[in-house]
């Protein structure tokens, strides 16, 4: 591959980042050999964990006094709601697109279906109870 007149900036960035990571790893490995550093890290993590637990208890107590749900109770409610929705989905019929089209119902007349189909053009002019034709008076 021919060398370019300009150096590759990404290659320079990769080399610099590699050197930085190697130096940081070497420094961390050397410092962890010291007993004082290990004790300090242990104390820091213990204090941090204690503060986190205290904060969680304080927030939980505040929410209880304010009569508000905590994140845990909202999550539990969401899980139960999801279970109920799944059960309802199993009980309800499938969507209209998945179900076959409903069969057409016969016309609601006093005539049998065969007679009603034969006289459909005459069905426009039906006598009413008063003896007049439909659409008049």
TAPE-V208157 format. One record per backbone hydrogen bond with DSSP energy under -1.0 kcal/mol. NH is the residue of the N-H (numbers start at 1). CO is the residue of the C=O. If there is no record, write none. Layout:
# TAPE-V208157
nh=NH co=CO
nh=NH co=CO
This chain:
# TAPE-V208157
nh=12 co=8
nh=13 co=9
nh=14 co=10
nh=15 co=11
nh=16 co=12
nh=17 co=13
nh=18 co=14
nh=19 co=15
nh=20 co=16
nh=21 co=17
nh=22 co=18
nh=23 co=19
nh=24 co=20
nh=25 co=21
nh=26 co=22
nh=27 co=23
nh=28 co=24
nh=29 co=25
nh=30 co=26
nh=31 co=27
nh=32 co=28
nh=34 co=31
nh=38 co=34
nh=39 co=35
nh=40 co=36
nh=41 co=37
nh=42 co=38
nh=43 co=39
nh=44 co=40
nh=45 co=41
nh=46 co=42
nh=47 co=43
nh=48 co=44
nh=49 co=45
nh=50 co=46
nh=51 co=47
nh=52 co=48
nh=53 co=49
nh=54 co=50
nh=55 co=51
nh=56 co=52
nh=57 co=53
nh=58 co=54
nh=59 co=55
nh=60 co=56
nh=61 co=57
nh=62 co=58
nh=63 co=59
nh=64 co=60
nh=65 co=61
nh=66 co=62
nh=68 co=63
nh=74 co=70
nh=75 co=71
nh=76 co=72
nh=77 co=73
nh=78 co=74
nh=79 co=75
nh=80 co=76
nh=81 co=77
nh=82 co=78
nh=83 co=79
nh=84 co=80
nh=85 co=81
nh=86 co=82
nh=87 co=83
nh=88 co=84
nh=89 co=85
nh=90 co=86
nh=91 co=87
nh=92 co=88
nh=99 co=95
nh=109 co=107
nh=116 co=112
nh=117 co=113
nh=118 co=114
nh=119 co=115
nh=123 co=120
nh=128 co=132
nh=131 co=128
nh=134 co=126
nh=136 co=133
